Amino acid sequence: MASCAFLGLGVMGFPMAGHLRANGHDVRVWNRTATRSKAWAAEHGEGAFESVTDAVSGADFVMLCVGADKDVYAVIDQITPSLKSGAIVIDHTTASPDCARTVAITLTDRGFEFLDAPISGGQSGAEAGTLSVMCGGEAATFAEALPVMQSYGRTITHLGPSGAGQTAKCVNQICIAGALQGLSEGLRFAQAAGLDAETLLAAIGGGAAQSWQMDNRLLTMAKDEFDFGFAIDWMRKDLGIAMDEAARMGVGLPITEQVDDAYEKIQAQGGARQDTSALIRSLPKVSKSSG
């Protein structure tokens, strides 16, 4: 059993902290909005703290799952004076690789350990405890943290030094953007041709076109249902990180840029809180072909 502090109880962090408790770890939680930590304690037992410094005091592992770079920096500044000697800080936020490298230096210079460990799998993966976790940092730190992260992660991979986890998350989001663009175009094509979505999924869902997005979003996209947790606002934040990194490295991301532009238009139409599969809204519906 490890002593853990979990900071940030959004749609991902709330169930992740719950899995830690269910796996026998001592868990303290904190959230910027105190009602979330109180709700967690009501569901999982005591452990809610109104002070983030009190939450991390004495913890062997401190997990963050907050919004963006600025939130990571703010929390790290708050908790560093209260961290236990040798504590391992694991940042599950999707932040920039530069943020990860900066925080790693800040913490290791003070005798702490750090992993950047962004996650993928969505709200459903967090609730099921089957997330993919992409980790950057020292191999020995990863090995020590792995048994704890297995409480909520199914695929947990060490990719290299600090920043490597966040770089892998950039790749993840780039690939999702491309998959959703292809799925959106394919579904609009199918609708124009008069194909039934469920029959279509049965026909192509087991072949080379299969993807997580197809399995989980094709039918809801066909019904114009876009309320599944990971909002366009957050995806645009992630794609912005990827495009900034690409510009720094001189790598072109034409499809990613196209998808980001489409999301910006959907935001302007009031879809900022719809999930990423709402990308199909950028493609107009076409009447069924008479041919």
C-alpha positions as CSV (number, residue, x, y, z in Angstrom):
1,M,0.0,0.0,0.0
2,A,1.3,3.4,-0.9
3,S,0.4,6.8,0.4
4,C,-1.0,8.8,-2.6
5,A,-2.3,12.3,-3.1
6,F,-4.5,12.9,-6.2
7,L,-4.8,16.5,-7.3
8,G,-7.6,17.3,-9.9
9,L,-10.9,15.4,-9.9
10,G,-12.3,16.0,-13.3
11,V,-14.0,13.4,-15.4
12,M,-10.7,11.5,-15.5
13,G,-9.2,12.2,-12.1
14,F,-12.3,11.4,-10.1
15,P,-12.5,7.7,-11.1
16,M,-8.7,7.3,-11.2
17,A,-8.4,8.3,-7.6
18,G,-11.2,5.9,-6.9
19,H,-9.3,3.0,-8.4
20,L,-6.3,3.8,-6.2
21,R,-8.5,3.6,-3.1
22,A,-10.1,0.4,-4.4
23,N,-6.7,-1.2,-4.9
24,G,-5.8,-0.6,-1.2
25,H,-3.8,2.6,-1.4
26,D,-4.1,5.4,1.1
27,V,-5.6,8.2,-0.9
28,R,-5.9,11.9,-0.2
29,V,-7.7,14.1,-2.8
30,W,-7.8,17.8,-3.6
31,N,-9.6,19.7,-6.3
32,R,-9.7,23.4,-7.0
33,T,-13.5,23.3,-6.6
34,A,-13.9,21.8,-3.2
35,T,-17.4,20.3,-4.0
36,R,-15.7,17.7,-6.2
37,S,-13.4,16.5,-3.5
38,K,-16.2,16.4,-1.1
39,A,-18.3,14.4,-3.6
40,W,-15.4,12.0,-4.0
41,A,-15.1,11.5,-0.3
42,A,-18.8,10.9,0.0
43,E,-18.5,8.1,-2.6
44,H,-15.1,6.6,-1.5
45,G,-14.7,7.4,2.1
46,E,-12.6,10.1,3.9
47,G,-9.7,11.7,2.3
48,A,-10.8,15.1,0.9
49,F,-8.6,18.1,1.7
50,E,-9.4,21.8,1.1
51,S,-5.7,22.6,1.3
52,V,-3.5,21.2,-1.5
53,T,-0.4,21.4,0.7
54,D,-2.1,19.3,3.4
55,A,-3.2,16.8,0.8
56,V,0.4,16.2,-0.4
57,S,2.1,16.2,3.0
58,G,3.6,12.8,3.7
59,A,2.5,11.3,0.4
60,D,4.9,8.9,-1.4
61,F,3.2,9.5,-4.7
62,V,1.5,12.8,-5.9
63,M,-0.7,12.5,-9.0
64,L,-1.8,15.6,-11.0
65,C,-4.6,15.6,-13.5
66,V,-5.3,19.3,-14.1
67,G,-6.1,21.5,-17.2
68,A,-3.0,22.8,-18.9
69,D,0.6,24.0,-18.5
70,K,-0.3,27.0,-16.4
71,D,-2.3,24.8,-14.0
72,V,0.6,22.4,-13.7
73,Y,3.0,25.2,-12.9
74,A,0.7,26.7,-10.4
75,V,0.1,23.4,-8.5
76,I,3.8,22.5,-8.6
77,D,4.7,25.9,-7.1
78,Q,2.1,25.3,-4.3
79,I,3.1,21.8,-3.4
80,T,6.9,21.7,-3.7
81,P,7.6,23.1,-0.2
82,S,5.3,20.5,1.4
83,L,6.5,17.4,-0.5
84,K,7.9,14.5,1.4
85,S,11.6,13.8,0.7
86,G,12.0,11.5,-2.3
87,A,8.3,11.8,-3.3
88,I,7.4,10.9,-6.8
89,V,5.2,13.4,-8.7
90,I,3.3,11.9,-11.6
91,D,1.6,14.4,-13.9
92,H,-1.3,12.9,-15.8
93,T,-2.2,16.3,-17.3
94,T,-1.9,16.6,-21.1
95,A,0.7,19.4,-21.1
96,S,3.5,20.5,-23.4
97,P,6.8,18.5,-23.5
98,D,8.5,21.8,-22.5
99,C,6.4,22.0,-19.4
100,A,7.3,18.4,-18.5
101,R,11.0,19.1,-18.9
102,T,10.8,22.3,-16.9
103,V,8.9,20.7,-14.0
104,A,11.3,17.7,-14.0
105,I,14.3,20.1,-13.5
106,T,12.4,22.0,-10.8
107,L,11.6,18.9,-8.8
108,T,14.7,16.8,-9.3
109,D,16.9,19.8,-8.3
110,R,15.0,19.7,-4.9
111,G,15.4,16.0,-4.4
112,F,12.1,14.8,-5.8
113,E,11.3,12.5,-8.7
114,F,9.0,13.2,-11.6
115,L,7.1,11.4,-14.4
116,D,5.2,13.1,-17.2
117,A,2.4,10.5,-17.7
118,P,-0.4,11.7,-19.9
119,I,-3.3,9.4,-20.4
120,S,-5.6,8.2,-23.2
121,G,-8.8,6.2,-23.2
122,G,-11.4,8.8,-22.3
123,Q,-13.9,8.9,-19.5
124,S,-14.9,5.4,-20.1
125,G,-11.3,4.2,-19.8
126,A,-10.8,6.1,-16.6
127,E,-14.0,4.6,-15.1
128,A,-13.0,1.1,-16.2
129,G,-9.4,1.4,-15.0
130,T,-8.1,0.6,-18.5
131,L,-6.3,3.8,-19.5
132,S,-3.2,3.9,-21.6
133,V,-0.4,5.8,-19.8
134,M,2.5,7.3,-21.7
135,C,5.5,8.0,-19.4
136,G,8.6,10.1,-19.6
137,G,11.3,10.3,-16.9
138,E,13.9,8.1,-15.3
139,A,13.6,4.4,-15.8
140,A,14.0,3.7,-12.1
141,T,11.3,6.2,-11.2
142,F,9.0,4.5,-13.8
143,A,9.6,1.1,-12.3
144,E,8.8,2.3,-8.8
145,A,5.6,4.0,-9.9
146,L,4.4,1.3,-12.2
147,P,2.6,-0.9,-9.6
148,V,0.7,2.2,-8.4
149,M,-0.3,3.3,-11.9
150,Q,-1.6,-0.2,-12.6
151,S,-4.5,0.7,-10.4
152,Y,-6.0,2.7,-13.3
153,G,-3.9,1.9,-16.3
154,R,-3.9,-1.2,-18.6
155,T,-1.2,-0.2,-21.0
156,I,1.6,1.7,-19.2
157,T,4.7,2.4,-21.3
158,H,8.0,4.2,-20.5
159,L,9.1,6.1,-23.7
160,G,12.2,7.9,-22.6
161,P,13.4,10.9,-20.6
162,S,11.2,13.7,-19.3
163,G,9.0,15.1,-22.0
164,A,8.8,11.8,-23.9
165,G,5.4,11.0,-22.4
166,Q,3.9,14.3,-23.5
167,T,5.5,13.9,-27.0
168,A,3.8,10.5,-27.3
169,K,0.5,12.1,-26.3
170,C,0.9,14.6,-29.1
171,V,1.2,11.7,-31.5
172,N,-1.9,10.1,-30.0
173,Q,-3.9,13.3,-30.6
174,I,-2.6,13.7,-34.1
175,C,-3.7,10.1,-34.9
176,I,-7.1,10.7,-33.3
177,A,-7.6,13.8,-35.4
178,G,-6.9,11.9,-38.6
179,A,-9.1,8.9,-37.6
180,L,-12.0,11.2,-36.9
181,Q,-11.6,13.1,-40.1
182,G,-11.7,9.8,-42.1
183,L,-14.6,8.5,-40.1
184,S,-16.5,11.7,-40.6
185,E,-16.0,11.7,-44.3
186,G,-16.8,8.0,-44.6
187,L,-20.0,8.3,-42.6
188,R,-21.2,11.3,-44.7
189,F,-20.4,9.3,-47.8
190,A,-22.4,6.4,-46.5
191,Q,-25.4,8.5,-45.5
192,A,-25.5,10.1,-49.0
193,A,-25.5,6.6,-50.5
194,G,-28.3,5.5,-48.2
195,L,-26.3,2.9,-46.2
196,D,-27.5,1.9,-42.8
197,A,-25.0,2.8,-40.1
198,E,-25.4,-0.3,-38.0
199,T,-25.1,-2.6,-41.0
200,L,-22.1,-0.6,-42.2
201,L,-20.3,-1.1,-38.9
202,A,-21.0,-4.8,-39.0
203,A,-19.5,-4.9,-42.5
204,I,-16.3,-2.9,-42.1
205,G,-15.8,-2.8,-38.3
206,G,-13.7,-6.0,-38.3
207,G,-11.5,-5.2,-41.3
208,A,-8.7,-2.8,-42.1
209,A,-10.8,0.3,-41.4
210,Q,-11.5,-0.7,-37.8
211,S,-10.5,1.8,-35.1
212,W,-11.5,2.7,-31.5
213,Q,-13.3,5.7,-33.0
214,M,-15.3,3.6,-35.4
215,D,-16.2,1.0,-32.7
216,N,-17.3,3.6,-30.2
217,R,-18.4,6.7,-32.1
218,L,-19.7,5.8,-35.6
219,L,-23.3,5.0,-34.4
220,T,-23.5,8.0,-32.1
221,M,-22.2,10.2,-34.9
222,A,-24.9,8.9,-37.2
223,K,-27.5,9.9,-34.5
224,D,-25.9,13.4,-34.0
225,E,-25.1,12.5,-30.4
226,F,-21.9,14.2,-29.1
227,D,-22.0,14.1,-25.3
228,F,-19.2,11.7,-24.4
229,G,-16.8,13.5,-22.2
230,F,-13.7,14.8,-24.0
231,A,-14.7,18.2,-25.2
232,I,-13.6,20.1,-28.4
233,D,-12.1,22.8,-26.1
234,W,-9.7,20.3,-24.7
235,M,-8.9,18.7,-28.0
236,R,-8.0,22.1,-29.5
237,K,-5.7,22.7,-26.5
238,D,-4.0,19.3,-27.2
239,L,-3.7,19.9,-30.9
240,G,-2.2,23.3,-30.3
241,I,0.5,21.7,-28.3
242,A,1.2,19.2,-31.1
243,M,1.2,21.9,-33.7
244,D,3.6,24.0,-31.7
245,E,6.0,21.1,-31.3
246,A,5.7,20.3,-35.0
247,A,6.6,23.9,-35.9
248,R,9.6,23.7,-33.6
249,M,10.8,20.5,-35.3
250,G,9.9,21.6,-38.8
251,V,7.3,18.8,-39.3
252,G,4.2,19.4,-41.4
253,L,0.8,18.4,-40.0
254,P,-1.7,19.3,-42.7
255,I,-4.6,17.1,-41.6
256,T,-4.2,18.1,-38.0
257,E,-4.3,21.8,-39.0
258,Q,-7.4,21.1,-41.1
259,V,-9.1,19.3,-38.2
260,D,-8.2,22.1,-35.8
261,D,-9.7,24.7,-38.2
262,A,-12.9,22.7,-38.3
263,Y,-13.1,22.4,-34.5
264,E,-12.6,26.2,-34.3
265,K,-15.7,26.7,-36.5
266,I,-17.7,24.2,-34.5
267,Q,-16.7,26.1,-31.3
268,A,-18.0,29.3,-32.9
269,Q,-21.3,27.5,-33.6
270,G,-21.8,26.7,-29.9
271,G,-20.2,23.2,-29.9
272,A,-17.2,23.9,-27.7
273,R,-18.3,21.4,-25.0
274,Q,-19.4,18.7,-27.5
275,D,-17.0,15.7,-27.7
276,T,-14.4,15.3,-30.5
277,S,-16.7,13.2,-32.7
278,A,-18.7,16.3,-33.4
279,L,-16.0,16.9,-36.1
280,I,-18.6,15.4,-38.5
281,R,-20.6,18.6,-38.0
282,S,-18.0,20.4,-40.2
283,L,-19.2,18.3,-43.2
284,P,-22.8,19.1,-44.4
285,K,-25.3,16.4,-44.7
286,V,-26.1,15.4,-48.3
287,S,-29.5,14.0,-49.4
288,K,-29.6,10.3,-50.2
289,S,-28.5,9.7,-53.7
290,S,-31.3,8.6,-56.1
291,G,-28.9,6.5,-58.1
